[in-house]
């Protein structure tokens, strides 16, 4: 290559480099925020105030959102966006992706909008905390008010308890709460337990109550004992799967739950294996279980002596409703008794594909005895078939129905049963499972040895089916 050719070649490379730099500069300039044209104007907001639902002392809230819009018609410089309370505020901000409680010289293009996330975490107790977000322009300061009620509580994190829990203020359970073998814990009327939605490494909830000893619940119609998640904002009040549930282990015994509400978990009650004595392992009296992402009641049998002991679970006046998998799943056999219970599954805000009850009496090559009695019960839901049997007849496999309404095409035998008849619930869409006038469940039960219903009302001389007595 000649000298002239070499010079031309290098000049060509130089010009290409200059062109590339110019092109990059143009691109970068196009990515910058638009030039400011005004410092006075007017912003519009998605709301003029934000109120958080009740939170607990020291626990962070979920984020709330605030959108703000430039209505000026020109590019606008906002001198500052800030919390009036500054860094001492009970609130914190993420402004257009930047975590800060004060952002200076923020440019928003004409017709554009931006997003602020607001959180709260407070040391306050049983009081309102307040602040405001200020948007400072040359001609005005616009404000959005924020407030939150902070509730004091007892906190238990990955705890082991062997004494009665307090009931004068809420209890927040973060992680596992264990009642060890040999311990009896009693919950008094009005005790309210909130379980956090903490997740493990596989994104499964870890908060639940494990009963390896004995749990006694002494609720009342006016002050039931309540178990639920700790998210109290409106969209979470009836949301399933926020915590794991209440688990009674193989070693547990003689637990009794009177007037309790268990809601919004993975499984309401999990009972492992058979009773250790002649009494029920778990006795449920006037209990409501609702909104589970899997099971209302899940019984794990796997016990060869299941029929020689007391029932794993015995329920009177119990309502179980709206579970994504089964209302009742008895796996691996076992003995259960259900008296005047209502099992209702209507997926108004979720979907399900399986019948609400499933009975199984084997696992791999092992077969286990099973005996489940239903008396004066209502079993009804949105599916055409609400029973599923997965059984091996080499061992006793009994489900006995007496004076029940059951939505099934299976020949269940028994006496006094009404198949495929609508129980005429008051309003399943509002979780009201009282029965209307004209219901086939009215005066169709048999008299048993307990005399109040789920509401605490005395039953008449002619018993209704289900958990409610309509006098």
PEFEN-V885335 format. One record per helix or strand of 2 or more residues. SS is the DSSP state (H for helix, E for strand). FROM is the first residue (numbers start at 1). TO is the last residue. If there is no record, write none. Layout:
ss->SS from->FROM to->TO
ss->SS from->FROM to->TO
This chain:
ss->H from->3 to->31
ss->E from->43 to->45
ss->E from->49 to->56
ss->E from->64 to->70
ss->E from->76 to->83
ss->H from->86 to->88
ss->E from->91 to->95
ss->E from->98 to->99
ss->E from->102 to->108
ss->E from->113 to->120
ss->E from->127 to->136
ss->E from->141 to->151
ss->E from->153 to->161
ss->E from->170 to->179
ss->E from->184 to->188
ss->E from->192 to->195
ss->E from->208 to->211
ss->E from->214 to->218
ss->E from->225 to->229
ss->H from->234 to->236
ss->E from->243 to->248
ss->E from->255 to->263
ss->E from->265 to->272
ss->E from->282 to->292
ss->E from->295 to->300
ss->E from->313 to->323
ss->E from->326 to->331
ss->E from->334 to->339
ss->E from->342 to->345
ss->E from->357 to->360
ss->E from->362 to->363
ss->E from->366 to->367
ss->E from->370 to->375
ss->E from->378 to->381
ss->E from->387 to->390
ss->E from->397 to->402
ss->E from->405 to->406
ss->E from->418 to->419
ss->E from->425 to->427
ss->H from->428 to->430
ss->E from->432 to->435
